[in-house]
Amino acid sequence: MSQKQTKANFMSDNAAGATPKVMAALQDANVGKAPAYGNDTWTERATGAIRDVLEAPNAEVLLTATGTAANALALATITPPYGAIYCHPQAHINSDECGAPEFYTSGAKLVLVEGEHGKIKPEDLNALLEEGGRGVHHVKPATVSLSQSTEAGTVYSVDEVRAIADVAHAHGLKLHMDGARFANALIATGASPCELSWKAGVDILSFGLSKNGGLSAEAVVQFNPVPMEAGKAKGGAKGDVTDLEFRRKRAGHLVSKMRFIAAQWIGALDGGDWLKTASHANARAAELADGLTSLKAAELMHPVEANEVFVRLASSIADQLEADGFGFYRWQNTPAGVTLRLVTAFDTTEDETAEFLDAVRRHLG
């Protein structure tokens, strides 16, 4: 993107700032002093609020600053170094995390499961697992990872998640969900957080807030944690610590001023604001999709179910839109045209979607 952006930025929901509630909570957390490394009341409140939202009172909840850390640490917790992690080729853990899952698992292998519109089908997964391996000559099947919503902007329904979980569990595998856009998927499905996670068979969830009005706030939620006997540490530290806690510290993701990550969660979850922001983003994406569908020269590449729109246009139209000052990614170039990825956020306005659609119509003539 070489042109200066003077109009709406649809490059990513990461381009958006923070919501007023998140900023207000951060200001509150900035008053006075608090214990470090998550031993503060803000972190206690945030982890409690996440458990309440998920209706999972016994879940282990650990906060992190990035989605890459959340995914990699979650996968490392349930996958041995000699394990296989099954995921879609477009999954963020495969295409956008610079080998972090392999690094944090100390060498586990990503095994790709093809599927239309960014989704794995349970029958395809089952067929791969039924093939078996050659003992120690092959990596051991260990984990399935689903992106929710997917990198194609589609969403797994509750029934789809459950069907994949059933296949995974029948073969002795764990199910991880990359929920960077979990809130958008909830709005799309109408499901409750627990219905789309642990009740559907998810063992561990990377719960994202950064793309939904946070600054830098993610969480790993392990629904059935196994405590480790760590012995009684000096200085009053906890004796029983989970594997996930050790991994987070060793990886350098135990943030010293954890209260500022925690405060973002408190602000977002208060009054269901995190779902309102996701609903707003999804609605703006639907506006873009509806407007583009009406244009014969524009082709939607995937169903628009969350807050991402993939549309194919002539390269010349993309050039003109960039010259106008709109921000977006050129996702794929083909002889038939270029696919643009448009991502809406909590602060995308109706005026911005309307202006973009008007520009497309104008350039199409």
Sine and cosine of phi, psi and omega as CSV:
sin_phi,cos_phi,sin_psi,cos_psi,sin_omega,cos_omega
0.00,0.00,0.99,-0.14,-0.09,-1.00
-1.00,-0.06,-0.41,0.91,-0.04,-1.00
-0.97,0.23,0.54,-0.84,0.06,-1.00
-0.94,0.33,0.75,-0.66,-0.03,-1.00
-0.99,0.14,0.89,-0.46,0.03,-1.00
-0.90,-0.45,-0.10,0.99,-0.01,-1.00
-0.83,-0.55,-0.37,-0.93,-0.10,-0.99
-0.87,0.48,0.66,-0.75,0.04,-1.00
-0.97,-0.22,0.95,-0.32,0.03,-1.00
-0.96,-0.27,0.32,0.95,-0.07,-1.00
-0.92,0.38,-0.65,0.76,-0.04,-1.00
-0.21,-0.98,0.46,-0.89,0.15,-0.99
-0.95,0.31,-0.20,0.98,0.15,-0.99
-0.94,0.35,-0.31,0.95,0.00,-1.00
-0.97,0.26,-0.31,0.95,-0.01,-1.00
-0.96,0.27,0.37,-0.93,0.06,-1.00
-0.99,0.12,-0.50,-0.87,0.02,-1.00
-0.96,-0.30,0.43,-0.90,0.01,-1.00
-0.96,0.29,0.36,-0.93,0.05,-1.00
-0.83,0.55,-0.61,0.79,-0.01,-1.00
-0.93,0.37,-0.61,0.79,0.05,-1.00
-0.91,0.41,-0.70,0.72,-0.01,-1.00
-0.91,0.42,-0.62,0.79,0.02,-1.00
-0.91,0.41,-0.64,0.76,0.02,-1.00
-0.91,0.41,-0.62,0.79,0.05,-1.00
-0.90,0.44,-0.64,0.77,0.05,-1.00
-0.89,0.46,-0.65,0.76,0.03,-1.00
-0.90,0.43,-0.65,0.76,-0.03,-1.00
-0.94,0.34,-0.31,0.95,-0.05,-1.00
-1.00,0.08,0.01,1.00,0.00,-1.00
-1.00,-0.03,0.83,-0.55,0.04,-1.00
0.98,0.21,-0.24,-0.97,-0.02,-1.00
-0.91,-0.42,0.31,-0.95,0.00,-1.00
-0.48,-0.88,0.47,-0.88,0.05,-1.00
-0.85,0.52,0.47,-0.88,-0.06,-1.00
-1.00,0.02,0.13,-0.99,0.14,-0.99
0.85,0.53,0.55,0.84,0.09,-1.00
1.00,0.09,0.09,1.00,0.02,-1.00
-1.00,-0.02,0.67,0.74,-0.09,-1.00
-0.84,-0.55,0.27,-0.96,-0.04,-1.00
-0.94,0.35,-0.47,0.88,0.03,-1.00
-0.90,0.45,-0.71,0.71,0.01,-1.00
-0.92,0.39,-0.63,0.78,0.05,-1.00
-0.87,0.48,-0.69,0.72,0.01,-1.00
-0.92,0.40,-0.66,0.75,-0.03,-1.00
-0.91,0.42,-0.73,0.69,0.00,-1.00
-0.90,0.43,-0.60,0.80,0.06,-1.00
-0.90,0.43,-0.65,0.76,0.00,-1.00
-0.91,0.41,-0.63,0.78,0.03,-1.00
-0.91,0.42,-0.68,0.74,0.06,-1.00
-0.87,0.49,-0.66,0.75,0.00,-1.00
-0.90,0.43,-0.69,0.72,-0.01,-1.00
-0.88,0.47,-0.63,0.78,-0.02,-1.00
-1.00,0.05,-0.07,1.00,-0.06,-1.00
0.80,0.60,0.72,0.69,-0.05,-1.00
-0.73,-0.68,0.97,0.24,-0.12,-0.99
-0.90,0.44,-0.37,0.93,-0.05,-1.00
-0.98,-0.21,0.09,1.00,-0.03,-1.00
-0.94,0.34,0.53,-0.85,0.15,-0.99
-1.00,0.07,0.81,-0.59,-0.01,-1.00
-0.84,-0.54,0.87,-0.50,0.05,-1.00
-0.82,-0.57,0.74,-0.67,-0.03,-1.00
-1.00,0.02,0.60,-0.80,0.10,-1.00
-0.69,-0.72,0.17,-0.99,-0.05,-1.00
-1.00,-0.08,-0.35,0.94,-0.08,-1.00
-0.73,-0.68,0.44,-0.90,0.06,-1.00
-0.94,0.35,-0.57,0.82,0.05,-1.00
-0.87,0.50,-0.70,0.71,0.04,-1.00
-0.90,0.44,-0.68,0.73,-0.01,-1.00
-0.87,0.49,-0.74,0.67,-0.01,-1.00
-0.90,0.43,-0.75,0.67,-0.08,-1.00
-0.91,0.42,-0.67,0.74,0.02,-1.00
-0.93,0.37,-0.64,0.77,0.04,-1.00
-0.88,0.48,-0.73,0.68,-0.02,-1.00
-0.91,0.40,-0.61,0.79,0.01,-1.00
-0.91,0.41,-0.48,0.88,-0.02,-1.00
-0.94,0.34,-0.49,0.87,-0.08,-1.00
-0.90,-0.44,0.08,1.00,-0.06,-1.00
-0.79,-0.62,0.81,-0.59,0.04,-1.00
-0.97,0.24,0.27,-0.96,0.01,-1.00
-0.85,0.53,-0.46,0.89,-0.01,-1.00
-0.99,-0.12,0.28,0.96,-0.08,-1.00
-1.00,-0.05,0.28,-0.96,0.08,-1.00
-0.93,-0.36,0.71,-0.70,0.07,-1.00
-0.93,-0.38,0.89,-0.46,-0.03,-1.00
-1.00,-0.03,0.79,-0.61,-0.03,-1.00
-0.46,-0.89,0.22,-0.98,0.06,-1.00
-0.97,0.25,0.53,-0.84,0.03,-1.00
-0.82,0.57,-0.54,0.84,-0.01,-1.00
-0.99,0.12,-0.09,1.00,-0.05,-1.00
-0.81,0.58,0.60,-0.80,-0.03,-1.00
-0.85,0.53,-0.59,0.81,-0.03,-1.00
-0.91,0.41,-0.37,0.93,0.01,-1.00
-1.00,-0.09,-0.58,0.81,-0.19,-0.98
-0.96,-0.27,-0.24,0.97,-0.18,-0.98
-0.65,-0.76,0.29,0.96,-0.08,-1.00
-0.80,-0.60,0.36,0.93,0.22,-0.98
0.79,0.61,0.56,0.83,0.02,-1.00
0.97,0.22,0.23,0.97,-0.03,-1.00
-0.86,0.51,-0.68,0.73,0.04,-1.00
-0.86,0.50,-0.66,0.75,0.03,-1.00
-0.91,0.41,-0.63,0.77,-0.01,-1.00
-0.91,0.42,-0.75,0.66,-0.08,-1.00
-0.96,0.29,-0.45,0.89,0.07,-1.00
-0.99,0.10,-0.03,1.00,-0.06,-1.00
0.90,0.43,0.53,0.85,0.16,-0.99
0.85,-0.53,0.10,0.99,0.03,-1.00
-0.86,0.51,0.45,-0.89,-0.09,-1.00
-0.96,-0.26,0.71,-0.70,0.12,-0.99
-1.00,0.10,0.83,-0.56,0.04,-1.00
-0.94,-0.34,0.83,-0.55,-0.16,-0.99
-1.00,-0.01,0.70,-0.72,0.02,-1.00
-0.88,-0.47,0.94,-0.34,-0.04,-1.00
-0.93,0.37,0.40,-0.92,0.05,-1.00
-0.01,-1.00,0.51,-0.86,-0.02,-1.00
-0.94,0.35,0.55,-0.84,0.12,-0.99
0.83,0.56,0.57,0.82,0.12,-0.99
0.98,0.20,0.17,0.98,-0.11,-0.99
-0.89,-0.45,0.59,-0.81,0.11,-0.99
-1.00,0.03,0.65,-0.76,0.11,-0.99
-0.99,-0.17,0.65,-0.76,-0.04,-1.00
-0.86,0.51,-0.58,0.82,-0.02,-1.00
-0.93,0.37,-0.56,0.83,0.04,-1.00
-0.94,0.34,-0.65,0.76,0.05,-1.00
-0.89,0.45,-0.70,0.71,-0.02,-1.00
-0.89,0.47,-0.64,0.77,0.00,-1.00
-0.88,0.47,-0.65,0.76,0.04,-1.00
-0.90,0.43,-0.69,0.72,-0.04,-1.00
-0.94,0.34,-0.51,0.86,0.01,-1.00
-0.94,0.34,-0.40,0.92,0.01,-1.00
-0.88,0.47,-0.48,0.88,-0.02,-1.00
0.94,0.35,-0.20,-0.98,-0.02,-1.00
-0.63,-0.78,-0.33,-0.94,0.00,-1.00
-0.88,-0.48,0.81,0.58,0.05,-1.00
0.86,0.50,-0.76,-0.65,-0.06,-1.00
-0.95,0.31,-0.10,0.99,0.02,-1.00
-0.99,0.17,-0.25,0.97,0.03,-1.00
-0.85,-0.53,0.43,-0.90,0.10,-0.99
-0.91,0.42,0.46,-0.89,-0.06,-1.00
-1.00,0.00,0.81,-0.59,0.06,-1.00
-0.82,0.57,0.79,-0.61,-0.09,-1.00
-0.73,-0.69,-0.64,0.77,-0.20,-0.98
-0.57,-0.82,0.54,-0.84,0.21,-0.98
-0.89,-0.45,0.69,-0.72,0.02,-1.00
-0.84,-0.54,0.79,-0.61,0.04,-1.00
-0.92,-0.39,0.66,-0.75,0.12,-0.99
-1.00,-0.07,0.78,-0.63,-0.10,-1.00
-0.65,-0.76,0.97,-0.25,0.00,1.00
-0.97,0.26,0.17,-0.99,-0.13,-0.99
-0.98,0.20,0.14,-0.99,0.05,-1.00
-0.95,0.30,-0.10,0.99,0.10,-1.00
-0.98,-0.17,0.05,1.00,0.01,-1.00
0.99,0.15,0.19,0.98,0.05,-1.00
-0.99,-0.12,0.13,-0.99,-0.13,-0.99
-0.72,-0.70,0.68,-0.74,0.16,-0.99
-0.99,0.17,0.79,-0.61,0.10,-0.99
-0.96,0.29,0.20,-0.98,0.05,-1.00
-0.85,0.53,-0.70,0.71,-0.02,-1.00
-0.90,0.43,-0.60,0.80,0.02,-1.00
-0.92,0.39,-0.67,0.74,0.04,-1.00
-0.89,0.46,-0.70,0.71,-0.03,-1.00
-0.90,0.44,-0.64,0.76,0.00,-1.00
-0.90,0.44,-0.65,0.76,0.03,-1.00
-0.94,0.35,-0.63,0.77,0.05,-1.00
-0.88,0.47,-0.65,0.76,0.00,-1.00
-0.89,0.46,-0.67,0.74,0.04,-1.00
-0.90,0.44,-0.74,0.67,-0.02,-1.00
-0.86,0.52,-0.76,0.65,-0.07,-1.00
-0.92,0.38,-0.56,0.83,0.03,-1.00
-0.89,0.45,-0.46,0.89,0.01,-1.00
-0.99,-0.17,0.15,0.99,0.06,-1.00
0.99,0.15,0.32,0.95,-0.01,-1.00
-0.99,-0.16,0.36,-0.93,0.11,-0.99
-0.99,-0.12,0.40,-0.92,0.02,-1.00
-0.90,-0.43,0.85,-0.52,0.08,-1.00
-0.96,-0.26,0.62,-0.78,0.10,-1.00
-0.87,-0.50,0.84,-0.54,0.13,-0.99
-1.00,0.10,0.99,-0.14,-0.08,-1.00
-0.98,-0.18,0.70,0.72,0.05,-1.00
-0.84,0.54,-0.57,0.82,0.07,-1.00
-0.87,-0.50,0.68,0.74,-0.01,-1.00
-0.86,0.51,-0.65,0.76,-0.02,-1.00
-0.89,0.45,-0.65,0.76,0.02,-1.00
-0.89,0.45,-0.60,0.80,0.03,-1.00
-0.92,0.38,-0.61,0.79,0.04,-1.00
-0.88,0.47,-0.69,0.72,0.01,-1.00
-0.90,0.44,-0.66,0.75,-0.04,-1.00
-0.91,0.41,-0.62,0.78,-0.06,-1.00
-1.00,0.00,-0.40,0.91,-0.10,-1.00
0.97,0.23,0.15,0.99,-0.01,-1.00
-0.99,0.13,0.32,-0.95,0.12,-0.99
-1.00,0.10,0.34,-0.94,0.00,-1.00
-0.83,0.56,-0.63,0.77,-0.01,-1.00
-0.95,0.31,-0.57,0.82,0.00,-1.00
-0.91,0.42,-0.55,0.84,-0.05,-1.00
-1.00,-0.07,0.09,1.00,0.02,-1.00
-0.80,-0.60,-0.97,-0.22,-0.17,-0.98
-0.93,0.38,-0.53,0.85,0.03,-1.00
-0.93,0.37,-0.40,0.92,0.05,-1.00
-1.00,-0.02,0.00,1.00,0.09,-1.00
0.96,-0.28,0.14,0.99,0.03,-1.00
-0.95,0.31,0.77,-0.64,-0.01,-1.00
-1.00,0.00,-0.57,0.82,-0.03,-1.00
-0.53,-0.85,0.69,-0.72,-0.12,-0.99
-0.84,-0.54,0.76,-0.65,0.23,-0.97
-1.00,-0.03,0.95,-0.30,-0.15,-0.99
-0.99,-0.13,0.90,-0.43,-0.12,-0.99
-0.98,-0.18,0.61,-0.79,0.12,-0.99
-0.81,-0.59,-0.39,0.92,-0.10,-1.00
-0.86,0.52,-0.60,0.80,0.00,-1.00
-0.99,0.13,-0.05,1.00,-0.11,-0.99
-0.79,-0.61,0.69,0.73,0.11,-0.99
0.99,-0.15,0.06,1.00,0.11,-0.99
-1.00,-0.04,0.17,-0.98,0.09,-1.00
-1.00,-0.02,-0.80,0.60,0.02,-1.00
-0.33,-0.94,1.00,0.09,-0.11,-0.99
-0.51,-0.86,0.88,-0.48,0.05,-1.00
-0.70,-0.72,0.20,-0.98,0.04,-1.00
-0.54,-0.84,0.54,-0.84,0.17,-0.99
-0.96,-0.28,0.80,-0.61,-0.01,-1.00
-0.86,-0.51,0.93,-0.36,0.04,-1.00
-0.98,-0.21,0.89,-0.46,-0.17,-0.99
-0.98,0.20,-0.42,0.91,0.05,-1.00
-0.74,-0.67,0.94,0.35,-0.06,-1.00
-0.93,0.36,0.49,-0.87,0.06,-1.00
-0.92,-0.39,0.93,-0.37,-0.02,-1.00
-0.91,0.42,0.51,-0.86,0.10,-1.00
-0.92,-0.39,0.62,-0.78,0.07,-1.00
-0.99,0.15,0.96,-0.27,-0.07,-1.00
-1.00,-0.09,-0.09,1.00,-0.08,-1.00
0.99,0.14,0.25,-0.97,-0.03,-1.00
-1.00,0.09,0.94,-0.33,-0.02,-1.00
-0.98,0.19,0.32,-0.95,0.02,-1.00
-0.97,0.26,0.34,-0.94,0.11,-0.99
0.97,0.24,0.31,0.95,0.07,-1.00
0.99,0.16,0.20,0.98,0.01,-1.00
-0.94,0.33,0.31,-0.95,-0.05,-1.00
-0.89,0.45,0.55,-0.83,0.06,-1.00
-1.00,0.03,-0.70,0.72,0.02,-1.00
-1.00,-0.05,0.90,-0.44,-0.03,-1.00
-0.79,-0.61,0.63,-0.77,-0.01,-1.00
-0.99,0.17,0.32,-0.95,0.07,-1.00
-0.83,0.55,-0.65,0.76,-0.02,-1.00
-0.89,0.46,-0.61,0.79,0.02,-1.00
-0.91,0.42,-0.68,0.73,0.04,-1.00
-0.89,0.46,-0.68,0.73,-0.03,-1.00
-0.90,0.43,-0.66,0.75,0.01,-1.00
-0.89,0.46,-0.70,0.71,0.00,-1.00
-0.91,0.41,-0.72,0.69,-0.03,-1.00
-0.88,0.47,-0.52,0.86,-0.03,-1.00
-0.99,0.13,-0.08,1.00,0.01,-1.00
0.99,0.12,0.38,0.92,-0.04,-1.00
-0.92,-0.39,0.24,0.97,0.18,-0.98
-1.00,0.06,0.99,-0.11,-0.10,-0.99
-0.94,0.34,0.72,-0.69,-0.05,-1.00
-0.91,0.41,-0.72,0.69,0.02,-1.00
-0.99,-0.13,0.89,0.46,-0.10,-0.99
-0.88,0.48,-0.40,0.92,-0.06,-1.00
-0.87,0.50,-0.43,0.90,-0.03,-1.00
-0.98,0.20,-0.45,0.89,0.18,-0.98
-0.96,0.27,-0.70,0.72,-0.02,-1.00
-0.88,0.48,-0.65,0.76,-0.04,-1.00
-0.86,0.50,-0.58,0.81,0.01,-1.00
-0.89,0.46,-0.65,0.76,0.04,-1.00
-0.90,0.43,-0.66,0.75,-0.01,-1.00
-0.89,0.46,-0.71,0.71,0.02,-1.00
-0.90,0.45,-0.64,0.76,-0.06,-1.00
-0.95,0.30,-0.66,0.75,-0.06,-1.00
-0.97,0.22,-0.35,0.94,-0.03,-1.00
-0.86,0.50,0.85,-0.52,0.05,-1.00
0.93,0.38,0.29,0.96,0.01,-1.00
0.95,0.32,0.41,0.91,-0.06,-1.00
-0.87,0.50,-0.56,0.83,-0.03,-1.00
-0.89,0.45,-0.50,0.87,0.04,-1.00
-0.99,0.14,-0.54,0.84,0.06,-1.00
-0.91,0.42,-0.67,0.74,0.00,-1.00
-0.92,0.40,-0.64,0.77,0.03,-1.00
-0.92,0.39,-0.64,0.77,0.03,-1.00
-0.88,0.48,-0.65,0.76,0.02,-1.00
-0.89,0.45,-0.72,0.70,-0.01,-1.00
-0.89,0.46,-0.69,0.72,0.02,-1.00
-0.88,0.48,-0.64,0.77,-0.02,-1.00
-0.90,0.43,-0.63,0.78,0.02,-1.00
-0.93,0.37,-0.60,0.80,0.06,-1.00
-0.90,0.43,-0.64,0.77,0.03,-1.00
-0.89,0.45,-0.60,0.80,0.06,-1.00
-0.88,0.47,-0.71,0.71,0.04,-1.00
-0.88,0.48,-0.71,0.71,-0.03,-1.00
-0.89,0.46,-0.70,0.72,0.00,-1.00
-0.88,0.47,-0.70,0.72,-0.01,-1.00
-0.91,0.41,-0.66,0.75,-0.02,-1.00
-0.95,0.33,-0.55,0.83,0.01,-1.00
-0.88,0.48,-0.51,0.86,-0.03,-1.00
-0.97,0.25,-0.14,0.99,-0.04,-1.00
-0.98,-0.19,0.85,-0.53,-0.06,-1.00
-0.90,0.45,-0.49,0.87,-0.06,-1.00
-1.00,0.06,0.03,1.00,0.03,-1.00
-0.91,-0.41,0.71,-0.70,-0.03,-1.00
-0.82,-0.58,0.86,-0.51,0.08,-1.00
-0.97,0.25,0.76,-0.65,-0.09,-1.00
-1.00,0.01,-0.38,0.92,0.01,-1.00
-0.63,-0.78,0.41,-0.91,0.16,-0.99
-0.85,0.53,0.64,-0.77,0.01,-1.00
-0.99,-0.12,0.96,-0.26,-0.11,-0.99
-0.88,-0.47,-0.32,0.95,0.00,-1.00
-0.80,-0.60,-0.86,-0.51,-0.08,-1.00
-0.86,-0.52,0.44,0.90,0.05,-1.00
-0.82,-0.58,0.68,-0.74,0.00,-1.00
-0.81,-0.58,0.79,-0.61,0.06,-1.00
-0.91,-0.41,0.91,-0.40,-0.07,-1.00
-0.79,-0.61,0.68,-0.73,0.04,-1.00
-0.99,-0.16,0.79,-0.61,0.02,-1.00
-0.73,-0.69,0.25,-0.97,0.11,-0.99
-0.90,0.45,0.58,-0.81,-0.02,-1.00
-0.84,0.54,-0.57,0.82,0.00,-1.00
-0.90,0.43,-0.56,0.83,0.04,-1.00
-0.93,0.36,-0.67,0.75,0.04,-1.00
-0.87,0.49,-0.65,0.76,0.04,-1.00
-0.86,0.52,-0.70,0.71,-0.04,-1.00
-0.93,0.36,-0.59,0.81,0.03,-1.00
-0.91,0.41,-0.64,0.77,0.08,-1.00
-0.90,0.44,-0.66,0.75,0.03,-1.00
-0.90,0.44,-0.51,0.86,0.05,-1.00
-0.92,0.39,-0.43,0.90,-0.01,-1.00
0.93,-0.36,0.14,0.99,0.03,-1.00
-0.98,0.18,0.57,-0.82,0.03,-1.00
-0.97,-0.26,0.76,-0.65,0.06,-1.00
-0.26,-0.97,0.21,-0.98,0.08,-1.00
-0.98,-0.21,0.66,-0.75,0.21,-0.98
-0.99,0.12,0.96,-0.28,-0.18,-0.98
-0.99,0.14,-0.64,0.77,-0.05,-1.00
-0.42,-0.91,0.74,-0.67,0.07,-1.00
-0.98,-0.21,0.77,-0.64,0.05,-1.00
-0.68,-0.73,0.25,-0.97,0.07,-1.00
-0.85,0.53,-0.44,0.90,-0.02,-1.00
-0.99,0.16,-0.16,0.99,-0.02,-1.00
0.64,-0.77,-0.15,-0.99,-0.02,-1.00
-0.92,-0.39,0.69,-0.72,0.07,-1.00
-1.00,-0.01,0.83,-0.56,0.06,-1.00
-0.99,-0.15,0.64,-0.76,0.16,-0.99
-0.98,-0.22,0.83,-0.55,0.03,-1.00
-0.90,-0.44,0.85,-0.53,-0.01,-1.00
-0.88,-0.48,0.78,-0.63,0.03,-1.00
-0.98,-0.18,0.35,-0.94,-0.08,-1.00
-0.68,-0.73,-0.03,-1.00,-0.04,-1.00
-0.90,0.45,-0.38,0.93,-0.06,-1.00
-0.95,-0.31,0.14,0.99,0.10,-1.00
-0.95,0.32,0.74,-0.67,-0.07,-1.00
-0.98,-0.20,0.32,-0.95,0.09,-1.00
-0.89,0.45,-0.58,0.82,0.03,-1.00
-0.89,0.46,-0.61,0.79,-0.01,-1.00
-0.93,0.36,-0.67,0.74,0.03,-1.00
-0.92,0.40,-0.64,0.77,0.01,-1.00
-0.90,0.43,-0.66,0.75,0.00,-1.00
-0.90,0.44,-0.65,0.76,0.03,-1.00
-0.90,0.44,-0.72,0.69,-0.01,-1.00
-0.89,0.45,-0.64,0.77,0.05,-1.00
-0.88,0.48,-0.64,0.77,0.00,-1.00
-0.91,0.41,-0.67,0.75,0.03,-1.00
-0.88,0.48,-0.73,0.69,0.02,-1.00
-0.86,0.50,-0.67,0.75,-0.04,-1.00
-0.90,0.44,-0.69,0.72,-0.04,-1.00
-0.96,0.28,-0.43,0.90,0.05,-1.00
-0.97,0.25,-0.30,0.95,0.04,-1.00
0.97,0.24,0.00,0.00,0.00,0.00
